[in-house]
Amino acid sequence: MTASASFHRNDIDGLRAVAVVSVVLYHCGFARYFPGGFVGVDIFFVISGFLITGIVASDIERGRFSLVEFYNRRVRRIFPALFTVYAFVLAASFLILMPSEVSAVIRNTISSLLFVSNVNFYAQAGYFDTSSDFNALLHTWSLSVEEQFYVFFPLALYFMRHLSRRTVLTILAVVAALSFAASVFMVQQDASAAFYLVQYRTWELLAGGLLSLGVVPRLSSPRTANALAVLGLILVAGSIFLLNNTLPFPGLGALPVCLGTCLLIHSGSSLQTSGSSLQTMVGRLLSLPPVRFVGLISYSLYLWHWPVWVFGNQVHEAHNLTTRVSYIGLSFGLAALSWKFIEAPFRVRPYRTAPVRTLGYASLGMVTVLIASLLVPPAASAYWRVPPQVEEVAAFANYDANKSYRTGECFLTSEFNKFSMYRQDSCLALSDKKPNYLLVGDSHAAHMYPGMLAEGKDVNILQVSASGCKPIFDTYGDKRCTDLVKFVFNDFLPRHPVDTVVLSALWVDSDLPGLLREIAELKRYSKRVVVLGPIVLYDVALPRVLAKSLYEKDEALVATHRVSAVKETDRLFAQAVPKTGADYVSVYDAICPAGTCTLWTDDNKPIQFDYGHLTPEGSELIVSRIAPALFSTGHAGTQKTAQN
């Protein structure tokens, strides 16, 4: 078992820079330009597998491997900067967040501290989960994946030390193939599990590990190495610029970036011959001093950027370019300081201590963070003295709407990621006694169902809804969504015409052409088509805005968080839809009659529990206002509001 890795390479520092910058830009307001920036984590996984496998295999080959020393190095590498970020997160949570929000921070801190945050976040994951907006440690899931992998992998290599090289490579290749196959399968069954859990990410780490062990022969031609480096760069850049979060990931979606990373590493390895500084053209670009510097601070930058972004947005939201750039600049500054004064010193003397002492200090640090975590919630409660009403309103941001939306039955989400889970028997049960109303759309159709059910006593409501794609011609999105939309439009409706089709979605201006074409098709199968316009949206969860407004006694605060573009989209749709013969109902006008927007239900609860989804009570309130227009049987092709 021979490792071909060089333990420090300038081009790999540059590759780290590519990884961390793509993640930072994706997270910090530039996802529009770097829609696949999240693949930076996958680049890190491959690099980590390559380097650490090389170190462990080299130590085993020389008879110097010590599991204690391995974890001594990992602790010195990971913990000092991480503990510093924990301290910042706890302090910022105490000073900025409300007590009800602090408790979630503590749970996340403890799970991160124990390197099980990926499991914790998977357990919390849900379509309506908005906790990521306030989870300053969400990004530590990747650290947990790595550390879980490194609990077993060094031992596995050690116990296989007497096996032939071919046998070791075969075993690891089989494990990697099984992990990849499981990832491809699971991303269609449970996308959150495929994303967060180590067994579905193992193949990425092993890809780097197998490369380090020499599974691919060294290249003999500089021309070939340069060509493969360019191909690797194209695959990595293509993933960053072309992937987006509507596509299944990781699975097959992660293969190009991992393959590209392997090509970049291997093309550089092949030219790193003894006594030679020859590099590929791409390798020279990655080795430029400014690029290398970003790679050197990449771990600290990864740790700092997300807490800075999360807490920065609580103090001053990054609505404009200047604010976004300032948060990124602050992250770079903190990362540079962290690397120079925390990371680097703990990896060299005088802080390099005996393994037992290092592990003792780490344990002491973990206990300190744990105790501090437990003390923050009561201290925050005493400091803030938040009235019960404010806490009650803020708690609505964690509202569970799954039952009322019929999630997993008539509403498919990323948790219920197969068309086969859709319950045709109950969701499409036709009536021969009442008019049949077919509600079709995404989550913004599902949130209308409780209100339609309550107000439409004399009609039969059928529901077809799935998150991630619109009920429009040539829709796109997750397969379970597109399959469902195509089923209802191409199979169900031609065989079962209904009295009224109601289309509702998170509409944007670009949806209009597809919607108009779909209306023309639907008129063949339905007496009437109704389009429910876009709902009022906020740039953060409405309950949090309301709670902040109540706490600061500033009623005007809510309006500053309202997304202004929605009103223009509503007007655009209101002008175009009636021309097709369909009815248009302005939900925006129903919520904001005469320009004053409704925020509360009749029993003083927020009508929306996140940026735009209605609570069941909010749905009933708004549908009661549009009921005369929605359930009307009058002349089609009109714009209808709550007053019609």
Order of alpha helices (4+ residues) and beta strands (2+ residues): alpha-alpha-alpha-alpha-alpha-alpha-alpha-alpha-alpha-alpha-alpha-alpha-alpha-alpha-alpha-alpha-alpha-alpha-beta-alpha-beta-alpha-alpha-beta-alpha-beta-alpha-beta-alpha-alpha-alpha-beta-alpha-alpha-beta
